[in-house]
Amino acid sequence: MRNLTLLTDLYQLTMGYGFYRHNKHEEEVVFDLFFRRNNLITYSIAAGLQQAMEYLLNWHFDEEDIAYLRSLNLFGEDFLEYLKNMRFTGSVYAVREGEPVFPGEPILTVRAPLIQAQFAETALLNIINHQTLIATKSSKICRATHGQGMVMEFGLRRAQGPDAGINGARAAIIGGCSSTSNVIAGQMFDIPVAGTMAHSWIMDYPTEYDAFRAYADCYPDNCLLLVDTYDTLRSGVPNAIKVFKELKAAGYKPKGIRLDSGDLAYLSKESRRMMDEAGFPEAIICVSGDLDERSINSLIQQGAKIDSWGVGTKLITSEDLPALGGVYKLAAVIEKDGSITPKIKLSDNTAKITNPSFKNLYRLYDKDNGMAIADLITLHDEAVDENNPLTLFHPVETWRDHEVENFRVEKLQYTIVENGKLVYEFPTLKEVAAFSKAELSKFWEEYLRLDMPHLYKVDLSKKLHTLKIGMIDSIRKNAKKGKKHD
């Protein structure tokens, strides 16, 4: 494994030195990682936790790192010596990978000495922001097929670098993709790999028919032919059918064709008709070419005859939302006596006001139908009573309340790392993908739909809301008087 300890912003180190100089570096604190509301986001699929923990639990400043930091002429030798021995000794609480999450919810919480918790910020955001973004995009694309065929991730050549391609493929599987074209990701994560040929294969042979026959000779049991190099309906599909007949006569079952350009709705319907009439109703039609959830949804509505989808650029880059916008904010200081001093960040933009203190995250389900009702953010020591009605209200517009009863409660955050030791067993990637699919099935379609989704409720407990409003009022009053605040 590469030593990625310095995968951070410089200010994490300059602040760390400042904390060290002022003897605050061992102060115990709590940070939350969450994403804010965005017009393009209804739900997100949490991803990247395993890689984030691999980073966190393997950081170490080697001699080369220390020499580089020394060359910056920003840090004292005693601080550099301290860094040599610094390891993560704190605790991490997080939602499981594949869990649907919503704006404002603590996806991950770090409780650790200040210098460690602060230093972890950049890498945690880098890893979790990216994989959560791609898993979410994958989920939306896969849902747009309405169960009509599998989605294959084809994005490596358009990803922003090798790491984005590798971890993006992993995240795409969590979001619902069945396979990837990315061979190294297949090896690393035990992901099914898929792929056939490029146009160059067909162009290199004297005729399209010769190219198809040569490919069928190599892969008679897995013959899927790219038919749009020259003329899809006049040349590509007829030549594919000729080769399919030869394979059938030799005792093989042709797999199908791939369309990569043109009017995919029309071409797929005509190709389906031609192959059916030729006696190949089981031959599949795979399509690719700048697809995303909206183009797939449109093709479904047009009655396209498509059995599998290869999605590349717009998935691996999440083209319409290229960054998740996750943030990592100080929520509390744990005093030496164990008491909690909550912290809050204010803003003129109410969406940027943080939720203070050490918290828990719960999901409420209807006991009768098992469907999700709302999520509830509470103080860490609060219990949610399933036996009494609960009033939920909008975090800002408190007049918008809703009483729920006959519900069950599930805690969403798990202890992942405790006192610097991994205490959570990560499931396989296939298990994560299955878990995510099962969890999404517990939400009504109205919350997940592509256009104008209904807003899923994420509420604060009464105690947390009271604390938040009280801190806001106190800080603003003290600011007018010129007093300090906590």
N, C-alpha and C positions, 0 to 999 in steps of 0.2 A: 504494500500500500504506500502511495506517495505520502510524504509528510506535508499535510495541508494546514499546519498550525497557523501560518501567516496568511491564511485566506480570511483577511479581515481588513477593515478600514483603519487608517492611521490613527484616527481619533480615539479608537478603542484603546490603543496603546498610550497615547498622550494622556487620556483620562486615567488610565490605569496607573501611570506614573504619578499623576496628581493625587489619586486616592492613596497610593503608597506613601508619598511624601507627607500627607496630612493624616496618616495613620487611620484611614477609613477603609482600607482595602479588605480587611477581614470582617467588616460589618455585614451581617446577614440580611439579604434582601429577597424580594420576590418580583420577577418580571413576567409579563404575559405577552405571548405572541398571538396576534389576531389580525384579521383583515377588515377593512372598513367597507361600508356600503358602496357599491358601484352600480351604475345603471345597467351594465351588461351582466351583472352577477345576481342570480337568485339564490342558488345554493352552490357550494363548492364541495369537492371530494378531497378530504385530507390525505396527503401523501408526502413521502420523503422522510418519515420519522426514522426508519432504520438507518438510512445514510447519515442523517443528522446526528444520531447517537454514535455511530461509528466515528464520526469526526470528533464529537465531544469527548468521548472516552479514550481517544488515541492521541489527543494533542500533546505535543512536547516540543520544547524549543531546543533544537540541536545546536551544535557549535557553529554551524554555518548560519543558522537563524540569528544567533546572538551576535556573531561578527557583523552581520548586515545591520542589525539594529544599532550596534555600537557606531557604525559608520555614519549614521544619521545625525549623530551629535545632539541627540534630544534627551537621552536618558543617563542617569547615574549608574556607576558600576554596581552599586548595591542592589539597584532595581533589576539590572540584567542578571545578576546572580540569583535573585528571587525568582525570576522567570524560568531559569534553568530547572528549577524544582517544582514549578507550578503544574498541578494536574487538577482535573475537575473533581471536586469532592462533594458537590451539592446533590440535589435531588431534582428530578424532572417528572412532571405529571402531564399526560397528553391524551387526546382522543386517539383511538385506534386508526391506523391507516385504512382508507376506504370509507370512513364515516362521513356521511353528509353533514356539513357544517354551514353556519350562516354568519353574516356580518356581526362583528362585535364580540363573538364568542372566543374564549381563550382556547385556541387549538392546542397550545403547549404552554406550560408554566414552569419556570425555572426558579428554584429556591436554593441560593448558594451565596458564598462570600461575594461581596460587591465586585471585586476585580474579576472574578471568574464569570459571574453572571453578565457583566457588561461586555467582557471580551468575547463571549459566545454569540453576541447579537448578530453580527454580520453574516457569519457562516450559517447559523440557524435560519436566518431569513433567506439567504441565497438558496439553500437546499429545499426548504419547505415551500417557499413562494413558487419556485419553478415547478416542482413536481405536483403541487396542489393545482397549479394553473393548468398543466397539461392533462392531469387526471380529470379535471373538471371539463375541459374542452372535449376530451375523449368521451366522457359520459354524455354530454349533450349530443355529440355526433352519433354515438351508438343508439341513443334513445330516438333519434330522428328516423332511424330505419323502421321503427315500429315492429321490430322482430323479423323484418324481411331481409334475411341474410346476415352474415358476419362482417365485421369491419376489421380490415388489416391495416396496421400502421406502416406507412411507406415513407416516413419523413427524413430519414438520416441525411440524405444529400442536401436538404434545405435547412437542417438544424444549425443553430449558432454555435458550431464547434462540436468536437467529439463528445465531451461530457454531456452537453445538452442533448445530443442524439441518443446517447446510451441511457441516461436517466429519464429522458423523455419517453423512450420506448417502454421503460419500466412503468412509468406513470400512466401511459396509454393503456396498458394491460389492466391496471387497477381500475381505470375508468370504464372498461368494458371491451376493449379491442381483443380479438381472438388470437392474433399473431402479429409478428413484426417482420419486416424485411431485413432488419438489423442483426447481422450474424453474431457480432460480439455480444450484443445484449441477449441474444438467444442463449449463448454459451454461459454468460455470467449469471443470468436470472432464471434459467430453465424455461424460457419462453418459446412457444412454437414459432418457427420461422416459415416464411412464405415468399414465393417469388417465381417468376417464369423466365421471361426473355425481354430484351429491349428491341427497339426498331432496328438497331444495327445488325442483329442476328438475321433478320429477313433481308435487309439491304445487301448483306455480304454474299448472298447466294444468287445464282443466275435468275431464278424466278421465286416468287412467293411460295409456290407449290413445293419447290425443291427445299426451301427453308423449313417449311412445315414438316416435310417427310424426314428431314435430318433430325429435327427436334423429337419427332415421334420415335425415331430409331433410338435416341438416347433415353427417352423417358416414356416408354409405351404405357406404363401404369399410371402416369401422372401428366398426361398430355393436355396442357392448357395453352392455346395458341392466341397470339396477339394479332388481331385481324384488321387493324385500321392503318397499316403502313401506306397502302396505295388507295384502294377503293373498298370500303368495308363490305358493301352489299353486292357489288359486282365481281369482286375478286376475293377479298379476305374470307368471308363466310363460305362461299362456294368451294374455295380451296381447302378450308378447314374440314368441310363435310367430306370431300374426297379422301382426305387423310384419315378421317374418323371411320369411314367405310373400310379402309384398308386395315386399320387397327382392329375393328370389329371382326373382320374376316380372319384375322390372326389370333382371335380369342381375347383381345383386350377391350377394356371399357374406357372410351375417351372421357376426359374430365370436362373440357369446355373451352370457352373463348374469353378473351379480354378485350374490352373496348376502352380506348384511352383518349378519344377526342370525338368531336362532332356532337350532333343532337342525340344525347344518350337515351332519352326517352324513346324517340322514334327508332333509332338504330337497335336498341335492345328489343323492342317489340317485333321489328322485322326479323331480326336474327333469331328470336325465339320461334317465330312462325316457320322460318326456313329450316331450322334444325329439327323442329317437331315433324314437319312434313317429310324430312329425310330419314326419320326413324330414330332420332336422338333426343327424346324429351327429357332425359335425365342429365344431358350435358348442361353445365351451369354457364351463366353469363356473369363475368366479373367486370366491374368498371373502375376506372381511375381517372385522374385529371382534375386537379384543383377543386376537389369536393370539400364541402363542409356541411354542417347540420342544416343550413337553409337550402342549399342546392339538393341535398339528399331528400329533404322533406318535400321539395317541389317535384322531384322525380317520382317519389311515391304517389303523390297526388295525381300525377299525370298517367299513372298506371304502368310505369316502366317495369319491364320484366328483368329484374336484376336479382342475382342470388348472393353476390358478395361485393364488398366495397373496399377499394384501396385508397386510403386517405393519407396524404403526405403533408404538403406545405402548410396548409391552414390548420392542421392539427398540431404538428410539432412546434410551430411558432405561435400558436393561438392568435392567429392574425388579427382578429377584431378586438382582442384584449391582450396586448403583449406583456403585461405585467400584472400580477395579482394585487400588489399594493399592500401586502402584509406588513405590519409594524410590530415593534417590540418595545414595550413601555414598562417603566418602573411602576409597580402597584403598591408595594409596601416595604417597610423596614422592620425586621424582626429584632426587637430589643434584647439585651442580654438576659432579662428576666423572662423572656419568651412572649412578652406582650407584642402586639402588632400595631405599628404606626402606619395607617394607610396613607398613600400618596396619590395625587390626582394631577393630571395635566389639563389645563383649561384652554379654551380657544373661542374666538368669536363664531367659529363654525361649530355648531352643537354636535355634529357627527364626529368631531375630533376631540371631544371631551372624553377622557378615559374613565373606565369604571375602577374605583379604588379598591385596595386591600387584597388580601389572599382569598381566592374564590374557588367555588365549585361550579360545575356545569351539569345540569340534569335535563333529561328529555321526558316529557309527559305523554303517555299513550292512553287512548280510550280503551277501557277494560273490555268493552263489548266487541269492538271490531279490530283492535290492535293497531289502529292507525295513529300516527303522531299528531299531537294537538298543538304543542308549543315547546320551546326550550326555555329553561329558567336558570339564570345566573344568580348564585347565592354567595353569602359569606362562607368561608371554609368550614366553620363550625355549625352551620345551620342544617337542620334536618327538614325534609319535606314530608309532611304528613299526608299519606294517601287516604286516610279515613275521614278527612274533613274537606269541605269545599275550599277551593283556592281562587283568590281573585288575582287575575293577571291584568297588567295595565301597560300601556305604551311607555317606553322609557323616557320619552320627552313629552308627548301629549298625554298626560296622566288622566285626563278626563275620558280617554278611550280605554275602558276596562272591560273585562270579560271573566265571568265566573265559571270555573270548571269543577266538575265532580265526577265520581266513578272513573277515576284514572289510576294508572300505575306509574311509578317513577323509575327511571334508569339513570344511574350516574354514568356520565360519558367519559370523564377523565380517569385514566389508569396510572398507577405508579410505574414508571418505566425505569428510572434510575433512582437509587436510594443511597445517599452518602457516598456517591462516586462509584457505586456498583450497579451493574445491569441486573435488574430483578424481573424483567419481563421477557418472555420467550416470543420472539417474532415468528409469526406464521409464514408459510410459504407464500409466494406471490399469487399462486392460483387460489389459495385460501383467502387472501386479501381481496382479490377480485370477486370471489363468490360472496364474501361478506358484504362488500359494497353493494352488489346487486340486490342482496336480500334486504339490506337496510333501506335502500331507495324504494323498495316495494312497500314500505310502511308509510310512505307519504302519498297523499292524494295527488292525482295528476295536475290539479289546479296549481299546486305549488311548484311543479317541475316543468310545466309546459314552456315551449319556446317563446311564444308571444304573450305579452301581458300576463305574466304569472301572478297568482295571488300572493300577497306578502305573508310569509310564514312568521309567526309570532316568536320573537326572542325577548323575554321580559326579565326584569330585575326583581328579586325578592323585595318585599317591603322594607326589610332591614337594610339591604344594600342600597335601595333607592333613597331611603332616608339619610343614610350616611353620605351618599353622593351629593344630594341637594344641600345638606348641612355644610359640607366642605366647600362647595361652590359659594354659598352665601358668606361663609366665614372668610374665605380668601379674598373675595371682592370687597368685603367691608374693611378688612385689614389693609388691603391695597390702597383704599381711599385714605386710610389713616397713616399710611407709610410704615406699617408694622410688618414683622417677619411672619411667615406662615409655614405650616407643615403640610 
